[in-house]
Each structure stands twice: as structure tokens, then as C-alpha cells.
Amino acid sequence: VGGCYSRAFNERTLKKNRNQAAKLCESAGLEKLAKAVKDSKKLTLRPFFSIKTHKPGAPFRTIVEDKGTWQRNIAGYLQCHLNKLQVKDPFVIRNSNEVIEYLKNDPS
């Protein structure tokens, strides 16, 4: 990440952000999550790029790695609890076969 840092995102600021996230977790009674956030070694997400050689023009694909970051701990906690919500959304499409079946059965 060394070359990607700008003046606005120095290591001191990034550590401060991580510590603030840990404090928020503690204030919410999430001590285990707060400890995981504090113990995270990496301060930032790491973008890297790959070329889609199978596509015309070989466009870039951006991949963002969160392994070892405090953001991954927060995201995992949120995902675990959000998955428990049962949302009834009439516009959810689970896969492309649902669209195909709808179009086959649509009288218009």
C-alpha cells in the first residue's frame, strides 16, 4: 500500500480510525468484536487489479482484499446479523432462471 497513501491517509489517521471503530464496538457492548478490531494488523483494504483476458479489449478488473483488516471483522459481524433478517422484497431476483421463467410466462 506504501505508494497508495496520500497525505490525507497517513498511518496515524488510519490507526485513529481503527481505534474509534473499536471504541464504538466497546460502547455497544461488543467487547469480542472490539478486541478483534484492535488486534487487526492491516489498517486498509488492499486493491489489486487483474486483466480479463477473455473479454474484448482486455479490461481491468478491480479486486479489493480485506484479509487481516479491521474492516473485515466489522463486515463479518454485520453480515452475520443481517443474514438473520427475513426481508420480503418483491423485486429480489435469486438467479437468471427466474427472469427467464417470468418472461416465458408473461402474456404481454
PyRosetta script that sets phi, psi and omega in degrees:
from pyrosetta import init, pose_from_sequence

init()
pose = pose_from_sequence("VGGCYSRAFNERTLKKNRNQAAKLCESAGLEKLAKAVKDSKKLTLRPFFSIKTHKPGAPFRTIVEDKGTWQRNIAGYLQCHLNKLQVKDPFVIRNSNEVIEYLKNDPS")
pose.set_psi(1, -17.5)
pose.set_omega(1, -173.2)
pose.set_phi(2, -37.5)
pose.set_psi(2, -52.7)
pose.set_omega(2, -177.4)
pose.set_phi(3, -74.3)
pose.set_psi(3, -15.3)
pose.set_omega(3, -177.2)
pose.set_phi(4, -85.2)
pose.set_psi(4, -12.6)
pose.set_omega(4, 179.8)
pose.set_phi(5, -66.4)
pose.set_psi(5, 139.6)
pose.set_omega(5, 169.8)
pose.set_phi(6, -112.6)
pose.set_psi(6, 175.9)
pose.set_omega(6, 179.3)
pose.set_phi(7, -61.7)
pose.set_psi(7, -31.5)
pose.set_omega(7, -177.9)
pose.set_phi(8, -71.9)
pose.set_psi(8, -22.1)
pose.set_omega(8, -176.1)
pose.set_phi(9, -121.0)
pose.set_psi(9, 64.2)
pose.set_omega(9, 176.9)
pose.set_phi(10, -85.3)
pose.set_psi(10, 167.7)
pose.set_omega(10, -174.9)
pose.set_phi(11, -60.5)
pose.set_psi(11, -36.2)
pose.set_omega(11, 179.7)
pose.set_phi(12, -62.3)
pose.set_psi(12, -45.0)
pose.set_omega(12, 178.7)
pose.set_phi(13, -64.0)
pose.set_psi(13, -42.1)
pose.set_omega(13, -179.0)
pose.set_phi(14, -64.6)
pose.set_psi(14, -40.0)
pose.set_omega(14, 177.1)
pose.set_phi(15, -65.7)
pose.set_psi(15, -38.1)
pose.set_omega(15, 178.4)
pose.set_phi(16, -62.5)
pose.set_psi(16, -42.4)
pose.set_omega(16, 178.1)
pose.set_phi(17, -61.6)
pose.set_psi(17, -44.3)
pose.set_omega(17, 178.8)
pose.set_phi(18, -61.4)
pose.set_psi(18, -44.1)
pose.set_omega(18, -179.1)
pose.set_phi(19, -65.9)
pose.set_psi(19, -36.6)
pose.set_omega(19, 176.8)
pose.set_phi(20, -65.7)
pose.set_psi(20, -39.1)
pose.set_omega(20, 177.2)
pose.set_phi(21, -62.9)
pose.set_psi(21, -41.8)
pose.set_omega(21, 178.5)
pose.set_phi(22, -63.3)
pose.set_psi(22, -41.2)
pose.set_omega(22, 179.0)
pose.set_phi(23, -63.9)
pose.set_psi(23, -39.5)
pose.set_omega(23, 177.1)
pose.set_phi(24, -62.1)
pose.set_psi(24, -41.1)
pose.set_omega(24, 177.7)
pose.set_phi(25, -62.6)
pose.set_psi(25, -44.8)
pose.set_omega(25, 178.6)
pose.set_phi(26, -60.9)
pose.set_psi(26, -43.6)
pose.set_omega(26, -178.6)
pose.set_phi(27, -67.0)
pose.set_psi(27, -21.2)
pose.set_omega(27, 177.2)
pose.set_phi(28, -92.2)
pose.set_psi(28, 4.6)
pose.set_omega(28, 179.5)
pose.set_phi(29, 79.1)
pose.set_psi(29, 20.3)
pose.set_omega(29, -178.6)
pose.set_phi(30, -104.6)
pose.set_psi(30, 66.1)
pose.set_omega(30, -174.5)
pose.set_phi(31, -62.1)
pose.set_psi(31, -40.7)
pose.set_omega(31, -179.0)
pose.set_phi(32, -62.9)
pose.set_psi(32, -43.5)
pose.set_omega(32, 178.1)
pose.set_phi(33, -66.6)
pose.set_psi(33, -40.8)
pose.set_omega(33, 178.7)
pose.set_phi(34, -59.4)
pose.set_psi(34, -41.7)
pose.set_omega(34, 178.8)
pose.set_phi(35, -64.9)
pose.set_psi(35, -42.5)
pose.set_omega(35, 179.1)
pose.set_phi(36, -62.5)
pose.set_psi(36, -39.5)
pose.set_omega(36, 178.4)
pose.set_phi(37, -64.4)
pose.set_psi(37, -47.3)
pose.set_omega(37, 180.0)
pose.set_phi(38, -61.9)
pose.set_psi(38, -37.3)
pose.set_omega(38, -176.3)
pose.set_phi(39, -80.6)
pose.set_psi(39, -7.7)
pose.set_omega(39, -179.2)
pose.set_phi(40, -63.7)
pose.set_psi(40, 132.4)
pose.set_omega(40, -176.4)
pose.set_phi(41, -81.3)
pose.set_psi(41, -38.0)
pose.set_omega(41, -175.8)
pose.set_phi(42, -93.4)
pose.set_psi(42, 139.1)
pose.set_omega(42, -176.3)
pose.set_phi(43, -95.6)
pose.set_psi(43, -18.4)
pose.set_omega(43, -175.1)
pose.set_phi(44, -134.0)
pose.set_psi(44, 157.4)
pose.set_omega(44, 169.3)
pose.set_phi(45, -69.9)
pose.set_psi(45, 152.1)
pose.set_omega(45, -176.8)
pose.set_phi(46, -118.3)
pose.set_psi(46, 108.9)
pose.set_omega(46, 176.1)
pose.set_phi(47, -82.3)
pose.set_psi(47, 144.4)
pose.set_omega(47, 169.2)
pose.set_phi(48, -145.1)
pose.set_psi(48, 167.7)
pose.set_omega(48, -169.6)
pose.set_phi(49, -127.0)
pose.set_psi(49, 148.4)
pose.set_omega(49, 177.6)
pose.set_phi(50, -135.1)
pose.set_psi(50, 153.5)
pose.set_omega(50, 178.4)
pose.set_phi(51, -100.4)
pose.set_psi(51, 132.9)
pose.set_omega(51, 175.5)
pose.set_phi(52, -84.5)
pose.set_psi(52, 87.0)
pose.set_omega(52, -175.1)
pose.set_phi(53, -68.5)
pose.set_psi(53, -18.6)
pose.set_omega(53, -179.3)
pose.set_phi(54, -84.9)
pose.set_psi(54, -4.3)
pose.set_omega(54, -179.0)
pose.set_phi(55, -106.8)
pose.set_psi(55, 148.9)
pose.set_omega(55, 177.8)
pose.set_phi(56, -59.6)
pose.set_psi(56, 136.1)
pose.set_omega(56, 179.9)
pose.set_phi(57, 81.6)
pose.set_psi(57, -2.8)
pose.set_omega(57, 179.8)
pose.set_phi(58, 44.6)
pose.set_psi(58, 63.5)
pose.set_omega(58, -178.9)
pose.set_phi(59, -68.9)
pose.set_psi(59, 157.5)
pose.set_omega(59, 176.6)
pose.set_phi(60, -79.1)
pose.set_psi(60, 149.8)
pose.set_omega(60, 171.9)
pose.set_phi(61, -120.6)
pose.set_psi(61, 128.6)
pose.set_omega(61, 178.2)
pose.set_phi(62, -93.6)
pose.set_psi(62, 131.9)
pose.set_omega(62, 177.6)
pose.set_phi(63, -122.8)
pose.set_psi(63, 135.5)
pose.set_omega(63, 179.7)
pose.set_phi(64, -115.8)
pose.set_psi(64, 118.5)
pose.set_omega(64, -179.8)
pose.set_phi(65, -95.9)
pose.set_psi(65, 134.0)
pose.set_omega(65, 179.0)
pose.set_phi(66, -115.6)
pose.set_psi(66, 5.7)
pose.set_omega(66, -177.2)
pose.set_phi(67, -58.1)
pose.set_psi(67, 127.8)
pose.set_omega(67, 177.4)
pose.set_phi(68, 82.4)
pose.set_psi(68, 4.5)
pose.set_omega(68, -178.1)
pose.set_phi(69, -99.8)
pose.set_psi(69, 157.9)
pose.set_omega(69, 176.1)
pose.set_phi(70, -69.0)
pose.set_psi(70, -27.1)
pose.set_omega(70, 178.8)
pose.set_phi(71, -63.2)
pose.set_psi(71, -34.4)
pose.set_omega(71, 179.0)
pose.set_phi(72, -65.4)
pose.set_psi(72, -39.3)
pose.set_omega(72, 178.1)
pose.set_phi(73, -63.1)
pose.set_psi(73, -45.1)
pose.set_omega(73, 178.8)
pose.set_phi(74, -63.9)
pose.set_psi(74, -46.2)
pose.set_omega(74, -178.9)
pose.set_phi(75, -61.4)
pose.set_psi(75, -41.8)
pose.set_omega(75, 179.1)
pose.set_phi(76, -63.2)
pose.set_psi(76, -41.7)
pose.set_omega(76, 178.0)
pose.set_phi(77, -62.4)
pose.set_psi(77, -48.5)
pose.set_omega(77, -179.2)
pose.set_phi(78, -62.9)
pose.set_psi(78, -43.8)
pose.set_omega(78, -178.8)
pose.set_phi(79, -61.7)
pose.set_psi(79, -41.9)
pose.set_omega(79, 179.5)
pose.set_phi(80, -57.8)
pose.set_psi(80, -44.5)
pose.set_omega(80, -176.8)
pose.set_phi(81, -82.0)
pose.set_psi(81, -32.5)
pose.set_omega(81, 177.2)
pose.set_phi(82, -69.5)
pose.set_psi(82, -30.6)
pose.set_omega(82, 178.0)
pose.set_phi(83, -64.0)
pose.set_psi(83, -22.1)
pose.set_omega(83, -179.9)
pose.set_phi(84, -76.6)
pose.set_psi(84, -18.7)
pose.set_omega(84, 179.6)
pose.set_phi(85, -72.2)
pose.set_psi(85, 135.7)
pose.set_omega(85, 176.7)
pose.set_phi(86, -105.5)
pose.set_psi(86, 98.8)
pose.set_omega(86, -177.6)
pose.set_phi(87, -98.6)
pose.set_psi(87, 128.5)
pose.set_omega(87, 176.6)
pose.set_phi(88, -100.2)
pose.set_psi(88, 98.0)
pose.set_omega(88, -178.7)
pose.set_phi(89, -111.4)
pose.set_psi(89, 115.8)
pose.set_omega(89, -178.3)
pose.set_phi(90, -68.0)
pose.set_psi(90, -10.4)
pose.set_omega(90, -177.4)
pose.set_phi(91, -102.7)
pose.set_psi(91, 4.0)
pose.set_omega(91, 179.8)
pose.set_phi(92, -69.9)
pose.set_psi(92, 132.0)
pose.set_omega(92, 175.3)
pose.set_phi(93, -117.1)
pose.set_psi(93, 113.8)
pose.set_omega(93, -175.6)
pose.set_phi(94, -75.7)
pose.set_psi(94, -34.5)
pose.set_omega(94, 177.4)
pose.set_phi(95, -161.4)
pose.set_psi(95, 171.2)
pose.set_omega(95, -175.4)
pose.set_phi(96, -67.4)
pose.set_psi(96, -23.8)
pose.set_omega(96, 178.1)
pose.set_phi(97, -63.3)
pose.set_psi(97, -33.4)
pose.set_omega(97, 176.5)
pose.set_phi(98, -61.5)
pose.set_psi(98, -40.2)
pose.set_omega(98, 178.9)
pose.set_phi(99, -66.4)
pose.set_psi(99, -44.3)
pose.set_omega(99, -179.7)
pose.set_phi(100, -61.4)
pose.set_psi(100, -45.9)
pose.set_omega(100, 178.9)
pose.set_phi(101, -62.8)
pose.set_psi(101, -40.6)
pose.set_omega(101, 178.2)
pose.set_phi(102, -61.3)
pose.set_psi(102, -46.1)
pose.set_omega(102, -179.1)
pose.set_phi(103, -65.9)
pose.set_psi(103, -35.3)
pose.set_omega(103, 177.7)
pose.set_phi(104, -65.9)
pose.set_psi(104, -38.5)
pose.set_omega(104, -175.2)
pose.set_phi(105, -91.8)
pose.set_psi(105, -6.2)
pose.set_omega(105, -177.8)
pose.set_phi(106, -76.5)
pose.set_psi(106, 120.2)
pose.set_omega(106, -177.5)
pose.set_phi(107, -70.9)
pose.set_psi(107, -18.9)
pose.set_omega(107, -175.6)
pose.set_phi(108, -83.9)
pose.dump_pdb("model.pdb")
